[in-house]
């Protein structure tokens, strides 16, 4: 695989900074989102908390001391664009790898080129790794010595929480910057820049402010989605009527015709996810499948849908069928591995399974009851017998005194109170008689009866 770089050979010490960057993109092949990326920090929209005046990263840029970093944020929030700008502002060579299609061989090639570039031209290398969370431990570990030595400045991008997805050793050597979803005003500016780009390429097009607002509203914080939408609308209008003026009505018509009108934060979004959830809860696989496909075909993020199904597995099925949660998580992992459209079948499998599984909200109700008890009673003390007692002082104070080790007793059952005195006897989890919970309910009854008899016996012996 050829490393995608801003420049594979350099032109000497007198070359301009722009020679380190990629040549202009072909408007007939490159997406509009690529063609109109800003080339100045002043044109970058949003993320003022990170690169605003006086912010640490802004000061690092001004001093040309850009650190290795992880950019964590939702799709279209500007991670790749910011990485390119940092490379340009630091006059560094920019190399991009995608963690989904590259590995150690590609990384070694980047490292070799970085050494050559540093030796021959005294130019640093910024290595941008998109979706860095997809690299395994050995791949991430291979970055460490080169980040530590300063041979490369690493900029990783991820939509996943880096504290869970990036190795601790690597995470300790980088700065994590959290990017937020873009606001409507930012998206309107980005859409306006897209219009300017089209005009600069000789496309006769104008846009009303209301049209840009409609595009911003429909793109839900995603700058790439806004520009892709604009390009599709432009092609639709040109093919449909030759009209080159974008109005709100024209935008809505184009979006509707192209089946793009799906407000991921509005009423229809919540109506559809509600319909899916209630179809599964009512054990209707036909309805669940229909509403699932409606959302996916309308452009909903499949990972959002599977997150809701994972939640459903605990909230509406719980221990009535413990496999429901496992299957939902497996569906998420399958989709991450396969992507669309292949991975969507795993999501459909999960939705059908949830619909046919026995239902119970006992775990959900138990959690809420326990939460209410905590809220009502505050921080009640832990009973002394079940406290941790690692020091002599704690033992002298009674910590752990009287603790009964369950495995030393018949049926591994002991008469031992685990709740604070103020709420002794409270019942949070009450299993239903459906599915696996029916067996759990019977087991709990048997244990409670055995403990009751044991308690009565001990009371009799004391009296």
N, C-alpha and C positions, 0 to 999 in steps of 0.2 A: 504494500500500500504506500503510495506517495504521500509524504507529509505535506499537509496544506499549510503553507507559510506565506507571510507577507512578501518575502523575497528570499529566494534560494541562493542567489549570488549577489554580491555588492559591487558598486561601481567606483569605489575609491573614496578617499577622504573628503573630496570636494563635492560628493553627491549630496543632494538636498534630502531633508528628512523624509519627504514624500516618496523617495525612491525605496524606502524600507517597507512600503505598504503596497497592497495589491493594486493592480491597474483598475481603471474604471470598469464597472460591471456592465455586461451586455443587457440593455433594456428588453431585448427580445427573449432572454432566457432566465435572467436572474429575477427573483421576486422583488416586488416594490419595497418590501421590508428590508431587503439587503441593499437596494440601490439608494435609499435615502437615509442610511444611518448617519447621524451627525458626526462631523469631523472636528468640532470644537466643544469643549466642556460647557461653554455658555449655551449651546444648543441642546444639551442633554436635559430631558424633561423628567422632573420628579426626583425623589431620593435626596432632598435637601438635608435630611438628617445625617446623611453620610458624606455628601460632597459639597454641602453649603459652606458659605464663607466662615472661616474659623474652625471648621470641623477637622478632626485629626487627619482623615484621609486627604482632605483638601490641602492641608498644610504639608503633608508628605508629598503630594503631587508638586506643590510649588517649590519644594526643596529637592525634587527629583530623587526622593528616597522612598519609592513605592515598595511596600512590604509584600511578602507572600500572603495570600488571603483566600478565604472561601466566601463567595457571594451566595447567600441563601435567600431565595425569594421565589414567588410564584412565576409561572410562565409569562413572558412578555413584560417583565418588570425592568428590563434593561441590563441584565447580567452580561451578555455578550457584548453589547454596545459599550458598556462601561469598560470592559476589559480591553477592547480595541482602542478606546480613547486613552487609557492609561499607557498602552504601548506607544501610541503616537506621541503623547506628551513627554514620555521619558526617552523618546528616540531609540526605543528598543525594537529588536526584531520580534514579530508576533507570530507565534505558532499555535495552531488550534488542533486539538485532538478531541474526538468524541469517545467517551468511555464505553459506548455501546458497540463500537466497531474497531477499537484499537486495543493493543496490549503491550507487553514488555518489549517486543521487537520494535514497535513504533516508538516507544519511549527511548530506547537505546539510540535510535537514529536521531531523535531530537537532541539528546545529550551530546552525541558526536558533533552534530552541526553547531550546537551552542558553544562547544569548546573551540571549534574552528573559527567561528564568528568572533568570539572574544579574543582569540590569539591574533587573527589577521586584521580585524577592524576595530578592536576595543569597543565592541557593541554588545550590550547585554541581550538576553532572550527572555521574553515573557511567554511562558507556556500556559495556555488557556485550556483547561480540561472541562468540557461540557459534561454534565451529569456524572461528576466525579464519584458520586455514591455508588455507581455501578461497578467501579473497579474493586477487585477483591483485596484482601490484606497484603498479599505478596506484591501486587502491583502498586498499591499505595506506599508500602514500605520502600519500594525501589526509588521513590521520589526523595526520600529523607536526606541522603547524603548530599544531593545536588541542591536541595533547598537550603540546607545548613551551610554549605560552602558558598552560596550566593551565585553559583553558576547559572541557575535559572531563578526567575521570580515566578512562583506558581500562583495562578489565579484559577481556582476551581469554582465551578458553578453547580448548584444543586437546588432542587425543589424540595428535598427531604431534609429533615432536621439533622445537621452535621454531627451533633453529639451522639446520635445513634448510628449514623451511616459512615462516618469517617473515623479511621483508626485514631486512637488517643495520641499515639506518638506523633502522627502527622498533624493532628489538630493542635497540639501544644506548640507547634512551630509556625502556625499561621494566625492571622487575625480574621475573625468571622465578622462579616458585615451583613446585616439583615436588610433586604430590600422589601419595600411594601408594594402592595398592589397600587397601580397608578390611578390617580383621581381623574374625574371626567375632564377637568380643565387641561390636564396634561395630554389626554387622548385627543382632545380637540386640536391642540397645537400640533401633535404628531400627524393627525389626519390632514391638517392644513399644509404641513411640510410635504406630505405625499402628493397633494395637489400641485404644489410648486415643482416637485420633481417631475411629475407628468408633463407639466407645461414646459419645463426645461428640456425635455426630450422631444418636444414638438407636438405634444398632444393638446389639442384645443379643448380645455375643460375649465369650467368655473364651478364654484360651490357656494351655496348660501350658508350662513352661519348655522341655521337650523339643521341643515343636512349634516354638517360636521357633528353637531350635538347628537343627532340620531345615530351616527356611526359610533361615537364615543359611548353612548348608552348601551348599544348592542354588543360592544366588545368586552365589557366587564373587566376593566383593569388591565387588559392584555394589549400591549402596543402592536405586537405582531399580528394579532387578530384584527385590530383596527385597520392596518395597512393592507392585509390580505383581503379584508372585506371591501375596502375602497377599490382595490384593483378588480375584484370580481364585479362590483357594481359598475365600474367604468366599462368593462367588457360587455356587460349585459346591456347597458344603455346604448352603447355604440352598435351592438348587433341588433337591438330591438327597434330603435327609432332614429339612430344617428344623433340624438339629443346629447349635447355636451354640457348641459347645465344641471348640476345636482341640486335638487330641492329635497325637502323632507319627504314629500310625497313620492318622489322618484326613488329615493333611498329605500323607503318602506316597501314600495312595489318590487324593487329589485331583490331585496332581502326575502320577501315573501315568495317570489318566483323561484329563487334559488334555495329555498328551504333553510335560510339562515336565521330567520327571525325567531330566536329563542332566548328570552330574557332570563339569564341564569341567576338573577337576583330579584326578579319580579314575581308577580302573582302566578303566572303560568308555570314557572319553575317549581314553586312550592305546591301547586295543584298536582303536578305530575308526580313528584316524589311522594306526595301524600297518597296518591292513587296506587302507586307501587307498594308502599308500605302497608296500606290497608288491604290490598288484594292478597299479599302474603299472609297478613295476620288472619284474614278470613279463610285461609287455606284454599285460595282460588289460583291455581297455577296459570290458567288461561289469561285472566286479567293481569297477573303479575308480569307475564311475558309480554303482553301487549304494551303495557305502560313502560316497561324497560326498553323495548325497541323504539317506542315513541321518543324517549329521551335521547337514546344513543343516535338515532337518525337525525334528531334536531341539532345535534352538536354538543350535547352535554359531555362533560369530562367523565369518561368511564370510571376513573379512580374515585370520583365523588360518589358515583352510584354504588360502587363496591364498598366504600366506607360506610354508607348507610345500611347496606346489607349486613356488614359485620356488626354494626350496632344492633340491628334487628335480631341477629342470632343470640345476643345476650338479653336484650330487652323483652322479646316476645317468645323466645324458645327456651333459653337458659339451659337448665339441667334436665329439662324434659327430653332433650336430645343433645348431649354435649358435643356430638360430632358436627352439629350445625356450625358452630364457631370455627372448628378446624377446617371445614369445607369452605367457609366464607374467606378465611385467610388464604387458603390454597388458591381460591379463585383470584384473589388480589395478586398473589405471587405469579400465577400463570399469566395474568394480563401484563404484569410488568415485564415478564420474559418475552411474551409474544407480541404485545402491542395490538393495534387495530389493523385489520378486522378480526384476525384469528383469535386473539385473546378475549373478544367479546363473548365467544361461545362459553367460556368458563364462567363468565358473569351470569349468563342465561341459566347455566346449570345450577349455579348457586341459588338464583331466584326461584327456580322450580323446586329445588330441595327444601328451601325455607317454607314454601307454600304447603308442601306435603308433610312437613315435620309436625309432631305434637306441639301444642302451644302452652307456654307458661310464662307469666310475668312475675313469678315469685322472687327471682333474683333481683329484678328491677324494684319491686316493692320492698324487699328486704334492705337493699342499699338505701333507699329513700327513708325508711324507718330509722336505720342506724344513723343516717345523716341528721335527721331531725333530733335524735337523742343527743348527739354530739352538740348540736346547735343549742338545744334546750339546757343541757347540764354543764356545758363547757368542758374544761380539762380536769376530769375526775382522776384521782390518783390510781395507779396500777396496784392491784392487791399485792401485798408483800410476798406471798408464796411464789408468784410467777414473775417477780422482778429479777433482773440480771444482777448477779453478785460477784463481780470479778475481783474485788478487793476485800481485805479483812475488815476494813471499816464498814463497808456495806453489809457484810455478814453480821457484824456486831449490831448493826441497826435493824436487823431482822429481814434483810433482803434475801429472798429465796428460802426462808425458814418454813419448813413444813411442806415444801414442794414434793409432789408425788410423781414419779417417773412412770408414765402410762404403760410402758412396755414391761414393767415389773409386776403388773397386776393382771388379773383374769380378764380376758377379752379386751385388754388394753384400755380399760375404763376405770376412771378414778372419780371419787367424790371431791371435786376441786372447783372452786368458784373462779371464773375467768372474767367476770364483769365487775365493775366497781360497786361498792355497797349500795349506792344510791339507785342503781338500776338492776339490781339482782333479780333474776327471774324474767327479765325482758325477753320477748320472742320477736326476732326480726325476720328470720327466714322461715316461712311456712310453705313447704312444698305442696304442689297440687297432686291429684291422683292421675295425672296424664303422663304418658311416656315413661322415660327413665325416672322421673320424679316420683312415680307411684312406688317404686322400689326404695328410693331414698326416704320417702315418707314412712314406709313400713320399718326401715332400719332405724330411723330416728325414734319412732314409737317404741321399738324394742329396747333401744339404749336408754331411753327415758324411764321405761318401766323397770329395767334392771337396776338403774341408779336409784329409783324411788325405793325399791325393796331393800337395796343396800343401805340407804339412809335410814329407813325404818328399823332395820336390824341394829344399826349402830346406836340409834336413839334408845332402843330397848335395852341394849347392853349397858348404856350409860346410866339408865334409870334403875 
